[in-house]
Amino acid sequence: MMPEPTLKFKRLSDLAVVPAYQSEHAAGLDLHAATAESVEIPSGEIAIIPCGFAMSIPPGWEAQVRPRSGLAVKHGISLPNTPGTIDADYRGEVSVPLINLGKVAFTVEPGMRIAQMVVAPVARVVIEEVEDLGETTRGAGGFGSTGH
């Protein structure tokens, strides 16, 4: 089992909420809107919502930002780049681009839980250019080629 990494948190706004797990076995930490006022996202539009903090992720790890299932199912709120990756060397403010895929406008309230963040290990690879990749049963079959 890998050791637990330490996520260093730097508050950039008094409105920032420290990311937190909401249950004992939750995979993601909840991210909150650090806005002083409500933000309306019209149907089909994208709004970037600040979280009011910066962080330091240890080398060899990343943070994946994902939609909250309740907002997605009930309101059509997702992320246009899901999952979004925050690299270990990024030190700017954490912000979440939300897209409203629902049929009506959605309002993000100050302090609202808007996304979840999963911190995960990253495998780095060495690139080797070759003439032949070797054969497999699947071969070059693409989307849906395995019949599932």
DSSP file (Angstrom, degrees, kcal/mol; ACC not computed):
  #  RESIDUE AA STRUCTURE BP1 BP2  ACC     N-H-->O    O-->H-N    N-H-->O    O-->H-N    TCO  KAPPA ALPHA  PHI   PSI    X-CA   Y-CA   Z-CA
    1    1 A M              0   0    0      0, 0.0     0, 0.0     0, 0.0     0, 0.0   0.000 360.0 360.0 360.0 136.5    0.0    0.0    0.0
    2    2 A M        -     0   0    0      1,-0.1     2,-0.1     3,-0.0     0, 0.0  -0.432 360.0-105.4 -73.8 147.3    1.3    3.5   -0.9
    3    3 A P        -     0   0    0      0, 0.0    -1,-0.1     0, 0.0     0, 0.0  -0.400  42.2 -97.9 -68.3 151.9    1.9    6.0    1.8
    4    4 A E        -     0   0    0     -2,-0.1     2,-0.1     1,-0.1     0, 0.0  -0.563  40.0-133.0 -71.8 126.4   -0.7    8.8    2.1
    5    5 A P        -     0   0    0      0, 0.0     2,-0.5     0, 0.0    -1,-0.1  -0.427  14.5-121.5 -76.2 156.6    0.6   11.9    0.4
    6    6 A T        -     0   0    0     -2,-0.1     2,-0.7     2,-0.0    50,-0.0  -0.884  17.8-154.1 -99.6 125.9    0.3   15.3    2.1
    7    7 A L        -     0   0    0     -2,-0.5     2,-0.4    50,-0.1    50,-0.2  -0.889  11.7-146.6 -98.9 114.0   -1.7   17.9    0.3
    8    8 A K  E     -A   56   0A   0     48,-2.1    48,-2.1    -2,-0.7     2,-0.4  -0.710  14.0-156.9 -86.1 130.3   -0.5   21.4    1.3
    9    9 A F  E     -A   55   0A   0     -2,-0.4     2,-0.5    46,-0.2    46,-0.2  -0.907  10.9-171.4-114.2 128.7   -3.3   23.9    1.3
   10   10 A K  E     -A   54   0A   0     44,-3.0    44,-2.5    -2,-0.4     2,-0.3  -0.967  20.3-137.1-123.2 116.0   -2.9   27.7    0.9
   11   11 A R  E     +A   53   0A   0     -2,-0.5    42,-0.3    42,-0.2     3,-0.1  -0.548  25.7 172.7 -71.9 126.5   -5.9   29.9    1.5
   12   12 A L        +     0   0    0     40,-3.0     2,-0.3    -2,-0.3    41,-0.2   0.519  69.0  32.2-106.6 -13.4   -6.2   32.7   -1.1
   13   13 A S  S >  S-     0   0    0     39,-1.4     3,-1.5    38,-0.1    -1,-0.2  -0.992  72.2-128.2-144.2 146.4   -9.6   33.9    0.0
   14   14 A D  T 3  S+     0   0    0     -2,-0.3    -1,-0.1     1,-0.3    -3,-0.0   0.680 111.5  62.9 -65.2 -16.1  -11.5   34.2    3.3
   15   15 A L  T 3  S+     0   0    0     19,-0.2    -1,-0.3     2,-0.1    20,-0.2   0.532  78.5 115.9 -86.0  -7.1  -14.3   32.4    1.4
   16   16 A A    <   -     0   0    0     -3,-1.5     2,-0.4    36,-0.3    36,-0.1  -0.339  52.0-154.3 -66.6 142.3  -12.2   29.3    0.8
   17   17 A V        -     0   0    0     34,-0.6    15,-0.4    15,-0.2     3,-0.1  -0.972  25.2-113.3-115.6 131.7  -13.3   26.0    2.4
   18   18 A V        -     0   0    0     -2,-0.4    12,-0.1     1,-0.1    -7,-0.0  -0.462  39.6-108.9 -63.1 126.9  -10.7   23.3    3.1
   19   19 A P        -     0   0    0      0, 0.0     2,-0.3     0, 0.0    12,-0.2  -0.296  48.6-178.7 -56.5 141.5  -11.4   20.3    0.8
   20   20 A A  B     -B   30   0B   0     10,-0.8    10,-2.7    -3,-0.1     2,-0.3  -0.997  33.1-115.6-147.8 148.0  -12.7   17.4    2.8
   21   21 A Y        -     0   0    0     -2,-0.3     8,-0.2     8,-0.2     3,-0.1  -0.648  21.5-153.5 -76.6 139.0  -13.8   13.8    2.5
   22   22 A Q  S    S+     0   0    0      6,-0.5     2,-0.3    -2,-0.3    -1,-0.1   0.537  73.5  23.6 -96.0  -7.8  -17.5   13.5    3.4
   23   23 A S  S >  S-     0   0    0      1,-0.1     3,-1.3     3,-0.0    -1,-0.1  -0.966  87.2 -99.6-150.0 167.0  -17.4    9.9    4.5
   24   24 A E  T 3  S+     0   0    0     -2,-0.3    -1,-0.1     1,-0.3    -3,-0.0   0.825 121.1  29.8 -57.7 -36.2  -14.9    7.4    5.8
   25   25 A H  T 3  S+     0   0    0     -3,-0.0    -1,-0.3    -4,-0.0     2,-0.1   0.160  83.9 138.7-114.1  18.3  -14.4    5.7    2.5
   26   26 A A    <   -     0   0    0     -3,-1.3    -5,-0.1     1,-0.1     3,-0.0  -0.391  41.0-156.0 -63.4 138.3  -15.0    8.6    0.1
   27   27 A A  S    S+     0   0    0     -2,-0.1    92,-0.4    91,-0.0     2,-0.3   0.774  72.4  57.0 -83.8 -29.3  -12.6    8.7   -2.8
   28   28 A G  S    S-     0   0    0     90,-0.1    -6,-0.5    -8,-0.0     2,-0.4  -0.791  71.6-135.9-112.8 148.6  -13.0   12.4   -3.5
   29   29 A L  E     - C   0 117B   0     88,-2.9    88,-2.6    -2,-0.3    -8,-0.2  -0.818  34.9-115.9 -92.1 135.5  -12.6   15.5   -1.5
   30   30 A D  E     -BC  20 116B   0    -10,-2.7   -10,-0.8    -2,-0.4     2,-0.4  -0.530  23.5-150.5 -75.0 138.0  -15.4   18.0   -2.0
   31   31 A L  E     - C   0 115B   0     84,-2.9    83,-2.7    -2,-0.2    84,-1.2  -0.897  12.5-152.2-107.3 139.7  -14.5   21.4   -3.6
   32   32 A H  E     - C   0 113B   0     -2,-0.4     2,-0.4   -15,-0.4    81,-0.2  -0.822  20.8-107.1-115.5 149.2  -16.5   24.5   -2.7
   33   33 A A        -     0   0    0     79,-2.5    78,-1.9    -2,-0.3     2,-0.7  -0.594  22.9-158.5 -71.2 127.2  -17.4   27.7   -4.5
   34   34 A A        +     0   0    0     16,-3.2     2,-0.4    -2,-0.4   -19,-0.2  -0.573  45.3 131.4-106.0  67.0  -15.4   30.6   -3.0
   35   35 A T        -     0   0    0     -2,-0.7    76,-0.1   -20,-0.2     4,-0.1  -0.913  54.5-148.8-120.0 145.7  -17.7   33.3   -4.3
   36   36 A A  S    S+     0   0    0     -2,-0.4     2,-0.3    74,-0.1    -1,-0.1   0.748  86.7  31.6 -81.4 -24.5  -19.2   36.2   -2.4
   37   37 A E  S    S-     0   0    0     72,-0.1    71,-0.0     1,-0.1     2,-0.0  -0.845  96.5 -85.8-128.8 164.3  -22.3   36.2   -4.6
   38   38 A S        -     0   0    0     -2,-0.3     2,-0.5    71,-0.1    71,-0.2  -0.343  36.0-147.3 -64.8 149.7  -24.4   33.6   -6.5
   39   39 A V  E     -F  108   0C   0     69,-2.5    69,-3.2    -4,-0.1     2,-0.4  -0.983   6.7-150.4-123.6 119.2  -23.3   32.7  -10.0
   40   40 A E  E     -F  107   0C   0     -2,-0.5    67,-0.2    67,-0.2    65,-0.0  -0.759   5.4-163.0 -91.0 132.6  -25.9   31.9  -12.6
   41   41 A I  E     -F  106   0C   0     65,-3.5    65,-2.2    -2,-0.4     3,-0.1  -0.934  16.0-142.7-113.4 106.7  -24.9   29.4  -15.4
   42   42 A P    >   -     0   0    0      0, 0.0     3,-2.2     0, 0.0    58,-0.3  -0.234  39.7 -76.6 -62.5 157.2  -27.4   29.6  -18.3
   43   43 A S  T 3  S+     0   0    0      1,-0.3    58,-0.2    60,-0.2    62,-0.1  -0.310 120.5  13.8 -54.0 131.2  -28.3   26.3  -20.1
   44   44 A G  T 3  S+     0   0    0     56,-3.1    -1,-0.3     1,-0.3     2,-0.2   0.436 105.6 114.7  82.6  -0.3  -25.5   25.3  -22.4
   45   45 A E    <   -     0   0    0     -3,-2.2    55,-2.4    55,-0.2     2,-0.4  -0.586  56.0-137.0-104.8 165.4  -23.0   27.8  -20.9
   46   46 A I  E     -G   99   0D   0     53,-0.2     2,-0.4    -2,-0.2    53,-0.2  -0.952  16.1-174.9-119.8 138.3  -19.7   27.4  -18.9
   47   47 A A  E     -G   98   0D   0     51,-2.4    51,-3.0    -2,-0.4     2,-0.7  -0.999  21.5-136.1-131.7 138.1  -18.6   29.3  -15.8
   48   48 A I  E     -G   97   0D   0     -2,-0.4    -2,-0.0    49,-0.2    51,-0.0  -0.845  22.6-161.0 -94.7 119.0  -15.3   29.1  -14.1
   49   49 A I  E     -G   96   0D   0     47,-2.9    47,-2.9    -2,-0.7     2,-0.1  -0.883  10.8-135.5-105.6 120.7  -15.9   29.0  -10.3
   50   50 A P  E     -G   95   0D   0      0, 0.0   -16,-3.2     0, 0.0    45,-0.2  -0.428   9.2-161.3 -73.5 148.4  -13.0   29.8   -8.0
   51   51 A C        -     0   0    0     43,-2.3   -34,-0.6   -18,-0.2   -19,-0.2   0.506  35.1-126.7-104.4  -9.8  -12.3   27.7   -5.0
   52   52 A G  S    S+     0   0    0     42,-0.4   -40,-3.0     1,-0.2   -39,-1.4   0.661  72.9  83.2  78.5  16.6  -10.2   30.3   -3.2
   53   53 A F  E     -A   11   0A   0     41,-0.4    41,-3.0   -42,-0.3     2,-0.3  -0.979  56.5-149.5-146.8 160.8   -7.1   28.2   -2.5
   54   54 A A  E     -A   10   0A   0    -44,-2.5   -44,-3.0    -2,-0.3     2,-0.3  -0.818  22.9-166.1-118.4 165.1   -3.9   27.0   -4.0
   55   55 A M  E     -A    9   0A   0     37,-0.5     2,-0.5    -2,-0.3   -46,-0.2  -0.966  21.7-133.3-150.2 164.6   -2.2   23.7   -3.2
   56   56 A S  E     -A    8   0A   0    -48,-2.1   -48,-2.1    -2,-0.3    32,-0.1  -0.979  20.0-165.0-124.2 116.3    1.0   21.7   -3.5
   57   57 A I        -     0   0    0     31,-0.5   -50,-0.1    -2,-0.5     4,-0.1  -0.829  31.1-107.2 -98.0 137.3    0.6   18.1   -4.6
   58   58 A P    >   -     0   0    0      0, 0.0     3,-1.4     0, 0.0    30,-0.1  -0.296  43.3 -91.1 -62.9 147.7    3.6   15.9   -4.0
   59   59 A P  T 3  S+     0   0    0      0, 0.0     3,-0.1     0, 0.0    28,-0.0  -0.288 115.7  37.5 -54.3 142.4    5.7   14.8   -7.1
   60   60 A G  T 3  S+     0   0    0      1,-0.3    62,-2.5    -3,-0.1     2,-0.3   0.459 106.4  85.8  90.9   2.1    4.4   11.5   -8.5
   61   61 A W  E <   -D  121   0B   0     -3,-1.4    27,-0.5    60,-0.3    -1,-0.3  -0.881  53.3-168.8-130.0 161.4    0.8   12.5   -7.7
   62   62 A E  E     -D  120   0B   0     58,-2.3    58,-2.4    -2,-0.3     2,-0.5  -0.930  20.6-126.8-139.5 164.4   -2.0   14.4   -9.5
   63   63 A A  E     -DE 119  86B   0     23,-2.2    23,-2.9    -2,-0.3     2,-0.5  -0.982  19.1-157.4-114.2 128.5   -5.4   15.8   -8.5
   64   64 A Q  E     -DE 118  85B   0     54,-3.4    54,-2.9    -2,-0.5     2,-0.5  -0.918   6.5-151.3-104.8 123.7   -8.4   14.8  -10.7
   65   65 A V  E     +DE 117  84B   0     19,-3.1    19,-2.4    -2,-0.5    52,-0.2  -0.847  23.2 175.4 -98.4 127.4  -11.3   17.1  -10.6
   66   66 A R  E     -D  116   0B   0     50,-3.2    50,-2.6    -2,-0.5     3,-0.0  -0.867  32.8 -93.6-130.7 158.2  -14.7   15.4  -11.3
   67   67 A P  E     -D  115   0B   0      0, 0.0     2,-0.5     0, 0.0    48,-0.2  -0.309  38.8-113.2 -66.3 155.2  -18.3   16.3  -11.3
   68   68 A R     >  -     0   0    0     46,-0.5     4,-2.1     9,-0.1     3,-0.2  -0.806  22.8-137.5 -85.5 130.4  -20.5   15.7   -8.3
   69   69 A S  H  > S+     0   0    0     -2,-0.5     4,-2.8     1,-0.2     5,-0.3   0.857  99.6  55.2 -61.4 -37.2  -23.0   13.0   -9.2
   70   70 A G  H  > S+     0   0    0      1,-0.2     4,-2.4     2,-0.2     5,-0.3   0.914 110.1  45.2 -63.4 -43.2  -25.9   14.7   -7.5
   71   71 A L  H  >>S+     0   0    0     -3,-0.2     6,-1.8     2,-0.2     4,-1.8   0.872 114.9  49.7 -67.2 -36.2  -25.4   17.9   -9.4
   72   72 A A  H  X5S+     0   0    0     -4,-2.1     4,-1.3     4,-0.3    -2,-0.2   0.943 117.2  38.3 -67.2 -47.9  -25.0   16.0  -12.7
   73   73 A V  H  <5S+     0   0    0     -4,-2.8    -2,-0.2    -5,-0.2    -3,-0.2   0.910 124.9  36.5 -72.1 -43.4  -28.1   13.8  -12.2
   74   74 A K  H  <5S+     0   0    0     -4,-2.4    -3,-0.2    -5,-0.3    -2,-0.2   0.809 137.0  12.5 -81.9 -29.9  -30.4   16.4  -10.7
   75   75 A H  H  <5S-     0   0    0     -4,-1.8    27,-0.4    -5,-0.3    29,-0.2   0.470  93.5-113.6-130.2  -5.1  -29.3   19.5  -12.7
   76   76 A G     << +     0   0    0     -4,-1.3    25,-3.3    -5,-0.5     2,-0.5   0.759  60.7 154.1  74.2  23.7  -27.1   18.5  -15.6
   77   77 A I  E     +H  100   0D   0     -6,-1.8    -1,-0.2    23,-0.2     2,-0.2  -0.774  11.3 141.9 -91.9 124.5  -24.1   20.2  -14.1
   78   78 A S  E     -H   99   0D   0     21,-2.3    21,-2.7    -2,-0.5   -12,-0.0  -0.693  51.2 -93.2-140.4-169.5  -20.7   18.7  -15.2
   79   79 A L    >   -     0   0    0     19,-0.2     3,-1.2    -2,-0.2    19,-0.2  -0.966  21.8-141.4-115.0 134.8  -17.2   19.6  -16.2
   80   80 A P  T 3  S+     0   0    0      0, 0.0    -1,-0.1     0, 0.0    18,-0.1   0.711 103.6  37.4 -69.7 -17.1  -16.4   20.2  -19.8
   81   81 A N  T 3  S-     0   0    0     16,-0.3     4,-0.1    -3,-0.0     0, 0.0  -0.181  97.0-157.0-122.5  39.7  -13.0   18.5  -19.4
   82   82 A T  S <  S+     0   0    0     -3,-1.2   -16,-0.1     1,-0.2     2,-0.1  -0.450  75.9  29.1 -74.9 136.0  -13.8   15.8  -17.0
   83   83 A P  S    S-     0   0    0      0, 0.0     2,-0.3     0, 0.0   -17,-0.2   0.611  87.0-161.8 -78.4 145.0  -11.8   14.6  -15.3
   84   84 A G  E     -E   65   0B   0    -19,-2.4   -19,-3.1    -2,-0.1     2,-0.5  -0.678  12.1-138.3 -83.8 141.9   -9.6   17.7  -15.1
   85   85 A T  E     -E   64   0B   0     -2,-0.3     2,-0.6   -21,-0.2   -21,-0.2  -0.874  12.6-164.5-106.4 132.8   -6.0   17.2  -14.1
   86   86 A I  E     -E   63   0B   0    -23,-2.9   -23,-2.2    -2,-0.5     2,-0.1  -0.973  23.4-139.7-111.4 117.8   -4.1   19.4  -11.7
   87   87 A D    >   -     0   0    0     -2,-0.6     3,-1.7   -25,-0.2   -30,-0.2  -0.334  18.9-113.2 -78.0 158.0   -0.4   18.6  -12.0
   88   88 A A  T 3  S+     0   0    0    -27,-0.5   -31,-0.5     1,-0.3    -1,-0.1   0.706 114.9  53.6 -63.4 -21.6    2.0   18.5   -9.0
   89   89 A D  T 3  S+     0   0    0    -33,-0.1     2,-0.4   -31,-0.1    -1,-0.3   0.397  81.3 109.1 -97.3   5.0    3.8   21.6  -10.2
   90   90 A Y    <   +     0   0    0     -3,-1.7   -33,-0.3     1,-0.1   -35,-0.2  -0.670  34.2 169.6 -81.9 132.3    0.8   23.8  -10.4
   91   91 A R        +     0   0    0     -2,-0.4    -1,-0.1   -37,-0.1     3,-0.1   0.273  40.5 105.5-125.0   8.5    0.6   26.5   -7.7
   92   92 A G  S    S-     0   0    0      1,-0.2   -37,-0.5   -38,-0.1     2,-0.1  -0.178  83.5 -64.2 -82.1 180.0   -2.2   28.8   -9.0
   93   93 A E        -     0   0    0    -39,-0.1     2,-0.5     1,-0.1   -39,-0.3  -0.401  50.3-120.6 -65.4 137.1   -5.7   29.1   -7.6
   94   94 A V        +     0   0    0    -41,-3.0   -43,-2.3    -2,-0.1   -41,-0.4  -0.703  41.4 172.1 -77.9 123.4   -7.9   25.9   -8.0
   95   95 A S  E     -G   50   0D   0     -2,-0.5   -47,-0.0   -45,-0.2   -62,-0.0  -0.939  23.7-140.4-131.2 155.0  -10.9   26.8  -10.1
   96   96 A V  E     -G   49   0D   0    -47,-2.9   -47,-2.9    -2,-0.3     2,-0.8  -0.965   6.8-145.0-122.0 119.6  -13.6   24.5  -11.5
   97   97 A P  E     -G   48   0D   0      0, 0.0     2,-0.4     0, 0.0   -16,-0.3  -0.742  23.8-166.4 -80.6 115.5  -15.1   25.0  -15.0
   98   98 A L  E     -G   47   0D   0    -51,-3.0   -51,-2.4    -2,-0.8     2,-0.4  -0.853   6.1-160.7-103.7 138.4  -18.8   24.0  -14.7
   99   99 A I  E     -GH  46  78D   0    -21,-2.7   -21,-2.3    -2,-0.4     2,-0.9  -0.961  13.5-139.5-117.5 136.7  -21.0   23.4  -17.7
  100  100 A N  E     + H   0  77D   0    -55,-2.4   -56,-3.1    -2,-0.4   -23,-0.2  -0.819  27.9 166.9 -97.0 101.7  -24.7   23.5  -17.5
  101  101 A L        +     0   0    0    -25,-3.3   -25,-0.2    -2,-0.9   -24,-0.2   0.394  49.4 102.2 -91.6   0.8  -26.0   20.6  -19.7
  102  102 A G  S    S-     0   0    0    -27,-0.4   -58,-0.3   -26,-0.3   -26,-0.1  -0.143  83.1-114.5 -77.5 177.9  -29.5   21.0  -18.2
  103  103 A K  S    S+     0   0    0    -60,-0.1     2,-0.3     2,-0.1   -60,-0.2   0.592  94.0  46.2 -91.7 -13.2  -32.5   22.7  -19.8
  104  104 A V  S    S-     0   0    0    -29,-0.2    -2,-0.2   -62,-0.1   -60,-0.1  -0.874  97.0 -83.8-128.0 161.4  -32.7   25.6  -17.3
  105  105 A A        -     0   0    0     -2,-0.3     2,-0.4   -62,-0.1    -2,-0.1  -0.258  41.1-148.7 -59.9 149.0  -30.3   28.0  -15.7
  106  106 A F  E     -F   41   0C   0    -65,-2.2   -65,-3.5    -4,-0.1     2,-0.5  -0.969   2.6-144.3-123.7 139.3  -28.5   26.8  -12.6
  107  107 A T  E     -F   40   0C   0     -2,-0.4     2,-0.6   -67,-0.2   -67,-0.2  -0.911   2.1-152.7-110.0 123.5  -27.3   28.9   -9.7
  108  108 A V  E     -F   39   0C   0    -69,-3.2   -69,-2.5    -2,-0.5     3,-0.1  -0.833  20.1-151.2 -89.0 120.3  -24.1   28.2   -7.9
  109  109 A E    >   -     0   0    0     -2,-0.6     3,-2.2   -71,-0.2   -76,-0.3  -0.632  30.4 -85.7 -91.7 150.9  -24.5   29.6   -4.3
  110  110 A P  T 3  S+     0   0    0      0, 0.0   -76,-0.2     0, 0.0    -1,-0.1  -0.294 115.7  12.1 -53.8 133.1  -21.5   30.8   -2.2
  111  111 A G  T 3  S+     0   0    0    -78,-1.9   -77,-0.1     1,-0.2   -75,-0.0   0.402  91.5 150.4  80.5  -3.3  -19.9   27.9   -0.4
  112  112 A M    <   -     0   0    0     -3,-2.2   -79,-2.5   -80,-0.1     2,-0.6  -0.302  56.0-112.2 -63.5 142.8  -21.8   25.3   -2.5
  113  113 A R  E     +C   32   0B   0    -81,-0.2   -81,-0.3     1,-0.2    -1,-0.1  -0.692  45.9 168.2 -73.8 119.3  -20.0   22.0   -3.0
  114  114 A I  E     -     0   0B   0    -83,-2.7   -46,-0.5    -2,-0.6     2,-0.3   0.634  52.4  -6.3-114.5 -18.7  -19.4   22.1   -6.8
  115  115 A A  E     -CD  31  67B   0    -84,-1.2   -84,-2.9   -48,-0.2     2,-0.3  -0.952  61.1-116.5-162.1 175.0  -17.0   19.2   -7.6
  116  116 A Q  E     -CD  30  66B   0    -50,-2.6   -50,-3.2    -2,-0.3     2,-0.5  -0.952  17.5-148.7-126.7 152.7  -14.9   16.5   -6.1
  117  117 A M  E     -CD  29  65B   0    -88,-2.6   -88,-2.9    -2,-0.3     2,-0.5  -0.977   6.3-165.4-125.7 123.2  -11.1   16.0   -6.3
  118  118 A V  E     - D   0  64B   0    -54,-2.9   -54,-3.4    -2,-0.5     2,-0.5  -0.932  10.9-149.6-108.3 125.1   -9.4   12.7   -6.3
  119  119 A V  E     + D   0  63B   0     -2,-0.5   -56,-0.2   -92,-0.4    -2,-0.0  -0.845  29.1 169.4 -95.1 125.2   -5.6   12.6   -5.5
  120  120 A A  E     - D   0  62B   0    -58,-2.4   -58,-2.3    -2,-0.5     2,-0.1  -0.952  36.4-100.3-139.3 152.3   -4.0    9.7   -7.4
  121  121 A P  E     - D   0  61B   0      0, 0.0     2,-0.5     0, 0.0   -60,-0.3  -0.382  34.1-140.8 -69.8 152.4   -0.5    8.4   -8.2
  122  122 A V        -     0   0    0    -62,-2.5     2,-0.5    -2,-0.1     0, 0.0  -0.961   2.0-145.7-118.2 129.6    0.9    9.1  -11.7
  123  123 A A        -     0   0    0     -2,-0.5     2,-0.4     0, 0.0   -63,-0.0  -0.833  14.4-154.4 -91.4 127.4    2.9    6.6  -13.7
  124  124 A R        -     0   0    0     -2,-0.5     2,-0.3   -64,-0.0    -2,-0.0  -0.836  12.9-157.5-100.1 140.0    5.6    8.2  -15.8
  125  125 A V        -     0   0    0     -2,-0.4     2,-0.5     0, 0.0     0, 0.0  -0.768  16.8-127.1-117.0 161.0    6.7    6.4  -18.9
  126  126 A V        -     0   0    0     -2,-0.3     2,-0.4     2,-0.0    -2,-0.0  -0.925  30.0-131.7-102.3 130.0    9.8    6.4  -21.2
  127  127 A I        -     0   0    0     -2,-0.5     2,-0.5     2,-0.0     0, 0.0  -0.712  24.5-176.6 -87.8 129.4    8.9    6.8  -24.9
  128  128 A E        -     0   0    0     -2,-0.4     2,-0.4     2,-0.0    -2,-0.0  -0.979  17.3-144.2-126.7 117.6   10.5    4.4  -27.3
  129  129 A E        +     0   0    0     -2,-0.5     2,-0.3     2,-0.0    -2,-0.0  -0.682  29.2 173.2 -81.9 130.1    9.9    4.8  -31.0
  130  130 A V        -     0   0    0     -2,-0.4     3,-0.1     1,-0.1    -2,-0.0  -0.859  40.9-134.2-132.8 165.5    9.6    1.4  -32.8
  131  131 A E  S    S+     0   0    0     -2,-0.3     2,-0.4     1,-0.2    -1,-0.1   0.734  94.8  34.5 -88.0 -27.8    8.8    0.1  -36.3
  132  132 A D        -     0   0    0      1,-0.1    -1,-0.2     3,-0.0     3,-0.1  -0.993  54.8-167.6-135.3 135.3    6.5   -2.7  -35.0
  133  133 A L        -     0   0    0     -2,-0.4    -1,-0.1     1,-0.2     2,-0.0   0.535  49.1-112.3 -96.8  -8.3    4.1   -2.7  -32.0
  134  134 A G        -     0   0    0      2,-0.0     2,-0.2     0, 0.0    -1,-0.2   0.067  36.1 -78.4  88.5 153.8    3.4   -6.5  -32.0
  135  135 A E        +     0   0    0     -3,-0.1     2,-0.3     3,-0.0     3,-0.0  -0.595  42.0 179.5 -91.7 148.6    0.1   -8.2  -32.8
  136  136 A T        -     0   0    0     -2,-0.2     4,-0.1     1,-0.1    -2,-0.0  -0.920  41.6-110.1-136.2 165.3   -2.9   -8.5  -30.5
  137  137 A T  S    S+     0   0    0     -2,-0.3    -1,-0.1     1,-0.2    -2,-0.0   0.899 120.0  44.8 -61.5 -40.9   -6.3  -10.1  -31.0
  138  138 A R  S >  S+     0   0    0      1,-0.2     3,-1.6     2,-0.1    -1,-0.2   0.875  84.2 171.1 -73.0 -38.6   -8.0   -6.7  -31.0
  139  139 A G  T 3   -     0   0    0      1,-0.2    -1,-0.2     2,-0.0    -2,-0.1  -0.421  68.2 -17.5  64.9-133.0   -5.4   -5.1  -33.3
  140  140 A A  T 3  S+     0   0    0     -2,-0.1    -1,-0.2    -4,-0.1     2,-0.1   0.251  91.8 141.2 -92.6  12.3   -6.5   -1.6  -34.5
  141  141 A G    <   -     0   0    0     -3,-1.6     3,-0.1     1,-0.1     5,-0.1  -0.350  31.8-171.0 -58.8 129.5  -10.2   -2.1  -33.6
  142  142 A G    >   +     0   0    0      1,-0.3     3,-2.5     3,-0.1     4,-0.3   0.238  42.5   3.6-101.3-140.2  -11.5    1.2  -32.2
  143  143 A F  T 3  S-     0   0    0      1,-0.3    -1,-0.3     2,-0.1     0, 0.0  -0.194 133.5  -2.6 -52.8 123.2  -14.6    2.4  -30.4
  144  144 A G  T >  S+     0   0    0     -3,-0.1     3,-1.5     1,-0.1    -1,-0.3   0.527  91.5 128.3  76.1   6.1  -17.0   -0.5  -29.8
  145  145 A S  T <   +     0   0    0     -3,-2.5    -2,-0.1     1,-0.3    -1,-0.1   0.696  65.1  60.0 -71.9 -16.9  -14.8   -3.0  -31.6
  146  146 A T  T 3  S-     0   0    0     -4,-0.3    -1,-0.3    -5,-0.1    -3,-0.1   0.458 114.5-113.1 -89.1   1.2  -14.9   -5.4  -28.7
  147  147 A G    <         0   0    0     -3,-1.5    -2,-0.1     1,-0.0    -1,-0.0   0.574 360.0 360.0  84.7   8.8  -18.7   -5.7  -28.9
  148  148 A H              0   0    0      0, 0.0    -3,-0.1     0, 0.0    -1,-0.0   0.394 360.0 360.0-114.0 360.0  -19.4   -4.1  -25.6
